[in-house]
Amino acid sequence: MTEKKNRPTGSSTLRVPGRARKSSATPGSRLVQNDSDAPQKMRAQSVSLRTARGRTTAQQRWLSRQLNDPYVQAAHKQGWRSRAAFKLIELDDRFHLIRPGMRIVDLGAAPGGWTQVLVKRGASQVVGVDLLPVEPVAGAEIIEGDFTDPEMDARLISMLGGKADLVVSDMAPNTTGHAPTDHVRIIGLAEEALHFAFDILAEGGGFVAKVFQGGSEKAMLNTMKQAFTQVRHAKPPASRKDSSELYVVATGFRPDRINTQTA
Ligand SMILES: C[S@@+](CC[C@H](N)C(=O)[O-])C[C@H]1O[C@@H](n2cnc3c(N)ncnc32)[C@H](O)[C@@H]1O
């Protein structure tokens, strides 16, 4: 198993309802919105005025965007816990990543939207982890904890009880508002996820991770190109246009191509 301390730092088209209708989905309702570009950004804008209802202007803006977001409304209607669920649905529709009977690890699972999709699309075993608590998802096991803890890999591997067919990571650190810092942080998480994938993936397995548009992930991409048959970038339609997030999708894991330098 790769030691964490040695690791580098660092469709069917979705039919969404029209934008006009108001939804009952508010931040207090069951649908939890924790995409990387949401409340953290709000917190970063610390200087803001409070409205008559006690919300900051940034909170007011976020709420208004939520209420007018067709994906938020569709998630609420269809029972997904996050609008992020649609990102995985769209990625899967395009790349055919999830197949019945698969064993899958879900990194950064809260509030559980991707986990729901994985189970719904037939995964036989789903193991997830998040810093935040996640309400149980039938058919999945989720640990509350930090994926970067040195013992977390072993815990996840033992819970899965065998090799994984797919590792997905939607992990996003709290954003600082300083793009280069945010980029380095998210790439650090994605690299950890990749090296974990090297430890746990079966031959032919797949890997999906959230990254931010930037440039410094070249080293990670080169490593991935050695270890997988195909590596592509994708920005699913559900990913907000004003967010620099995108996903790297690697398929056809080739364990024989992993050498000590790569791992
Ligand atoms: C965008 S959300 C994931 C949304 C999820 N895919 C869904 O559909 O519901 C990103 C998550 O990454 C988690 N995260 C960030 N850093 C983490 C870490 N070091 N270990 C575990 N989870 C982490 C955050 O707590 C957050 O819940």
The ligand as an SDF file (V2000), in Angstrom:
LIG
                    3D

 27 29  0  0  0  0  0  0  0  0999 V2000
  -19.0570   18.9880   -3.0240 C   0  0  0  0  0  0  0  0  0  0  0  0
  -19.1970   18.1230   -1.5420 S   0  0  0  0  0  0  0  0  0  0  0  0
  -19.6060   16.5120   -2.0530 C   0  0  0  0  0  0  0  0  0  0  0  0
  -21.0170   16.3770   -2.5380 C   0  0  0  0  0  0  0  0  0  0  0  0
  -21.4220   14.9420   -2.7430 C   0  0  0  0  0  0  0  0  0  0  0  0
  -20.7060   14.3530   -3.8660 N   0  0  0  0  0  0  0  0  0  0  0  0
  -22.8860   14.8200   -2.9910 C   0  0  0  0  0  0  0  0  0  0  0  0
  -23.2880   14.5680   -4.1210 O   0  0  0  0  0  0  0  0  0  0  0  0
  -23.6600   14.9330   -2.0520 O   0  0  0  0  0  0  0  0  0  0  0  0
  -17.5160   17.9770   -1.0760 C   0  0  0  0  0  0  0  0  0  0  0  0
  -17.3260   17.2280    0.2120 C   0  0  0  0  0  0  0  0  0  0  0  0
  -15.9250   16.9560    0.3740 O   0  0  0  0  0  0  0  0  0  0  0  0
  -15.7370   16.8050    1.7500 C   0  0  0  0  0  0  0  0  0  0  0  0
  -14.3050   16.8160    2.0660 N   0  0  0  0  0  0  0  0  0  0  0  0
  -13.4090   17.8150    1.8570 C   0  0  0  0  0  0  0  0  0  0  0  0
  -12.2020   17.4690    2.3240 N   0  0  0  0  0  0  0  0  0  0  0  0
  -12.3330   16.2040    2.8290 C   0  0  0  0  0  0  0  0  0  0  0  0
  -11.4380   15.3100    3.4680 C   0  0  0  0  0  0  0  0  0  0  0  0
  -10.1460   15.6290    3.6830 N   0  0  0  0  0  0  0  0  0  0  0  0
  -11.8980   14.1100    3.8780 N   0  0  0  0  0  0  0  0  0  0  0  0
  -13.1970   13.7760    3.6710 C   0  0  0  0  0  0  0  0  0  0  0  0
  -14.0900   14.5930    3.0750 N   0  0  0  0  0  0  0  0  0  0  0  0
  -13.6790   15.7890    2.6580 C   0  0  0  0  0  0  0  0  0  0  0  0
  -16.4910   17.9790    2.3290 C   0  0  0  0  0  0  0  0  0  0  0  0
  -16.7650   17.7790    3.6940 O   0  0  0  0  0  0  0  0  0  0  0  0
  -17.7450   18.0010    1.4580 C   0  0  0  0  0  0  0  0  0  0  0  0
  -18.8230   17.3710    2.0880 O   0  0  0  0  0  0  0  0  0  0  0  0
  1  2  1  0
  2  3  1  0
  2 10  1  0
  3  4  1  0
  4  5  1  0
  5  6  1  0
  5  7  1  0
  7  8  2  0
  7  9  1  0
 10 11  1  0
 11 12  1  0
 11 26  1  0
 12 13  1  0
 13 14  1  0
 13 24  1  0
 14 15  1  0
 14 23  1  0
 15 16  2  0
 16 17  1  0
 17 18  1  0
 17 23  2  0
 18 19  1  0
 18 20  2  0
 20 21  1  0
 21 22  2  0
 22 23  1  0
 24 25  1  0
 24 26  1  0
 26 27  1  0
M  CHG  2   2   1   9  -1
M  END
$$$$
